[in-house]
Structure formats: C-alpha cells, structure tokens
C-alpha cells in the first residue's frame, strides 16, 4: 500500500548543531552554553505544532521538550540552546 504524498514527505529537518565545546566543561557559563545548540527547520508548507516533540542527547541525560503551545511556521527554523 502506497503512502499519500504528504505522508512520505518529511516535515522537520535538523539543520546545524554544535555540541561539546572544546575545552573543559566547567565552569558553565551562559556564553559557553549558548554556543551549544541544535537547529530544527519546518520544511513543510504548513505550520506544525511541536508540542509533542523533544530533543535529547545520547542516553537521554539532557532532554528539551517544546512547550505545548509551540508552533513552527512553514519554512522557519528554531534554534534550541543547551
């Protein structure tokens, strides 16, 4: 059975991500943490809700859950910082 065309098309893609800054992890600073991020882009032609999505590291030690009201407009990107 074939999938409808829109079901076969991805709606989200990961853009850039930058993790594990060079150098020692401690002390944590806002500047250092803001340099670690992942970008998520809505590649569909409609706004989508990210309320059920989460982003986590290997082993799920650190998890980010999008707010229940978060919607990403078609063609837009969101950057999640650590």
PyMOL commands that set and color helices and strands:
alter all, ss='L'
color gray80, all
select helices_A, chain A and resi 5-8+30-34+58-60
alter helices_A, ss='H'
color red, helices_A
select strands_A, chain A and resi 12-18+37-42+48-49+54-56+63-65+71-72+77-81
alter strands_A, ss='S'
color yellow, strands_A
deselect
rebuild
show_as cartoon
